[in-house]
Amino acid sequence: FCVIHTAMSRVALFLVCALVLVATTVAIDCKVGDKDLSALAGKTLQTTSPDPSGTGTFTWYLDLCGNITPTPTGCSASGPAFQSTSTGCKLLGKLPMANAKSTADTASFDYQGGDNYSSGEPRSVHIDMTCDKTAEATLAFVKEAKPTYSFTLATKYVCADAPPPPGPPSGPSGISPGSIFCIVFYVGLAVYIGVGIGLTKGVFNKEARGWEMFPNSKFWGAFFSNLWEGIRFTFCC
């Protein structure tokens, strides 16, 4: 019994992890207003500017679609925007985007909730994107007006006739692999439940009522307890 119980726990844990992985993959999005910036996903943009005090150089790091990985040298927090100097690193803002908007050939957004100034006010970032059909993504620092750091980003992906972002190969009629998976999964689930109830009630247990008619009702009835046992077995043993 113990072997069966452990195996069921592992199966339950595997199913949940697989569904979470698929959901995370399908849910990836990188848009500012109606501008699709998926082509820049995972790319860390970088620019420099002189320290106004004349003692060094600021290096700025920005990711348009997620947290920067790996984080810049000297930075310990996780985030999409950083300022790095020879004396340390500052987080300038956190996900998600705020105040995102777009027009025909422009877009803009903010990152908020960065490291605090000595006054206690959190840093933030404002990005103005402009159309440049010759530029993939050119980042430039504009100014610091506490608490906001302003940047411009010239890119072809905000142009009105921007090229379509690269993506996974589509299936028949332009259906993506993620959509195909969801269709197959939910159709299969419906068939499994419908046929299972029919066989249980019509063949295996004609006296079954309610939950007892559900296919493998004992297994699924213990699903969440098995899941918990699987988590404890995996991380605590």
C-alpha positions in Angstrom: 0.0 0.0 0.0 2.8 2.4 0.9 4.5 1.9 -2.5 1.2 2.5 -4.4 0.4 5.6 -2.3 3.9 7.1 -2.9 3.6 6.4 -6.6 0.2 8.0 -6.8 1.7 11.1 -4.9 4.4 11.3 -7.5 2.0 11.1 -10.4 -0.2 13.8 -8.9 2.9 16.1 -8.4 4.1 15.5 -11.9 0.7 16.4 -13.4 0.4 19.6 -11.5 4.0 20.6 -12.4 3.4 19.8 -16.1 0.3 22.0 -16.2 2.0 24.9 -14.4 4.9 24.7 -16.9 2.6 24.7 -19.9 0.5 27.6 -18.5 3.7 29.6 -17.8 5.0 29.0 -21.3 1.7 30.0 -23.0 1.2 33.0 -20.8 4.4 34.8 -21.8 3.5 38.3 -23.1 5.5 41.4 -24.0 3.3 44.2 -25.1 3.2 48.0 -24.5 -0.3 49.2 -25.5 -0.8 47.6 -28.9 2.9 47.3 -29.7 4.3 43.7 -29.6 7.9 43.7 -28.3 8.3 39.9 -28.1 11.3 40.1 -30.5 13.1 41.8 -27.6 12.2 39.3 -24.9 15.1 38.1 -22.9 17.5 40.8 -24.3 19.2 43.0 -21.7 19.6 46.6 -23.1 22.6 48.6 -21.9 23.8 52.2 -22.1 26.2 54.4 -20.2 26.4 58.0 -19.1 28.9 60.1 -17.2 28.5 60.6 -13.5 27.5 64.3 -13.0 30.0 64.5 -10.2 32.7 63.7 -12.7 33.9 60.7 -10.6 33.0 57.9 -12.9 30.4 56.4 -15.3 26.9 55.1 -14.8 25.9 51.9 -16.5 22.2 51.4 -17.1 20.5 48.0 -17.7 17.0 47.5 -18.9 14.8 44.5 -19.9 11.5 45.2 -21.6 9.8 41.9 -21.0 11.0 40.5 -17.6 13.6 40.5 -14.9 17.3 40.7 -16.1 19.0 37.3 -15.9 21.7 37.1 -14.8 21.6 40.3 -12.7 24.4 42.8 -13.4 27.6 42.5 -11.3 27.1 43.9 -7.9 23.3 43.8 -8.0 21.6 41.5 -5.5 17.9 42.2 -6.1 15.8 40.8 -9.0 14.3 43.3 -11.4 14.0 44.7 -14.9 16.0 47.9 -14.5 19.3 48.8 -12.7 21.9 51.5 -12.3 25.4 50.3 -11.8 28.5 52.2 -10.7 31.9 51.4 -9.3 30.5 51.9 -5.8 27.3 49.8 -6.0 24.1 49.0 -7.8 20.6 50.4 -7.5 17.3 48.7 -8.5 15.3 51.3 -10.4 12.0 49.5 -10.7 10.0 46.3 -10.6 7.6 44.4 -12.7 4.9 44.8 -13.9 4.9 47.7 -16.3 2.8 50.7 -15.3 1.2 53.5 -17.3 1.8 51.6 -20.6 0.4 53.4 -23.7 1.1 53.6 -27.4 0.3 55.7 -30.5 1.0 55.1 -34.2 4.8 55.3 -34.0 5.5 55.6 -30.2 5.0 53.9 -26.9 5.9 54.5 -23.3 5.7 52.8 -19.9 7.1 53.0 -16.4 8.7 50.6 -13.9 8.0 51.6 -10.3 9.0 50.5 -6.8 12.8 50.6 -7.1 15.3 51.1 -4.3 14.5 54.1 -2.0 16.4 57.3 -2.0 17.7 58.5 1.4 14.4 60.4 1.7 12.5 57.2 1.5 11.0 57.9 -1.9 11.2 54.8 -4.3 13.0 55.1 -7.6 11.2 54.6 -10.9 11.9 54.4 -14.6 10.1 56.1 -17.5 10.8 54.8 -21.1 9.8 56.7 -24.2 10.0 54.5 -27.3 10.2 56.0 -30.8 10.1 54.5 -34.3 13.4 53.9 -36.0 13.1 51.5 -38.9 16.9 51.0 -38.9 17.3 50.2 -35.1 16.7 46.9 -33.3 16.8 48.6 -29.9 19.0 51.6 -29.0 18.7 52.7 -25.4 19.8 56.2 -24.2 19.7 57.8 -20.8 18.0 61.3 -20.8 17.9 62.6 -17.2 17.3 61.9 -13.5 14.5 64.0 -12.0 14.0 62.4 -8.6 12.4 59.9 -8.2 12.3 59.1 -12.0 15.0 58.1 -14.4 14.1 58.9 -18.0 15.3 57.0 -21.1 14.6 56.9 -24.8 14.5 53.7 -26.8 14.6 53.8 -30.6 13.3 50.6 -32.2 11.6 49.4 -35.3 9.1 47.4 -33.3 7.0 50.4 -32.4 6.7 51.6 -36.0 3.2 51.5 -37.5 4.4 49.0 -40.0 6.6 47.1 -37.6 7.8 43.6 -38.7 5.9 40.7 -37.0 7.8 39.3 -34.0 9.4 35.9 -34.3 7.4 33.1 -32.7 7.1 29.3 -32.6 6.0 27.6 -35.8 2.3 27.5 -36.2 0.2 24.5 -36.7 -2.7 24.1 -39.3 -4.6 27.4 -40.0 -2.1 29.4 -37.9 -2.9 27.7 -34.6 0.0 27.8 -32.2 1.4 24.7 -30.5 0.1 26.0 -27.2 -3.4 26.3 -28.6 -3.2 22.8 -30.0 -2.1 21.4 -26.7 -5.0 23.1 -24.9 -7.6 21.8 -27.5 -6.3 18.3 -27.2 -6.1 18.4 -23.4 -9.6 19.7 -22.8 -11.2 17.5 -25.5 -9.3 14.5 -24.1 -10.5 15.4 -20.6 -14.1 15.7 -21.7 -13.9 12.3 -23.5 -12.2 10.7 -20.4 -14.9 12.0 -18.1 -17.8 11.2 -20.4 -16.7 7.7 -21.5 -15.6 6.9 -17.9 -18.9 7.8 -16.4 -20.7 5.8 -19.1 -18.6 2.7 -18.5 -18.7 2.9 -14.7 -22.5 3.3 -14.6 -23.3 1.0 -17.5 -20.8 -1.8 -17.1 -18.7 -1.8 -13.9 -21.0 -0.6 -11.2 -24.6 -0.1 -12.2 -25.5 0.9 -8.6 -23.0 3.9 -8.6 -24.4 7.3 -7.7 -23.0 10.8 -7.8 -19.2 10.9 -7.3 -19.0 7.1 -7.5 -19.7 7.3 -11.3 -16.6 9.5 -11.9 -13.8 7.4 -13.5 -11.1 6.4 -11.1 -13.0 8.2 -8.4 -10.9 6.8 -5.6 -7.7 8.0 -7.2 -9.0 11.5 -7.9 -10.7 11.7 -4.6 -7.3 11.4 -3.0 -5.6 13.6 -5.5 -4.9 16.6 -3.3 -3.8 14.6 -0.3 -1.5 12.6 -2.6 -0.2 15.9 -4.0 0.7 17.1 -0.5 2.4 13.9 0.4 4.3 14.1 -2.9 5.5 17.6 -2.1 6.6 16.5 1.4 8.3 13.4 0.1 10.2 15.5 -2.6 11.3 18.4 -0.4 11.4 17.1 3.1 12.8 13.6 2.8 
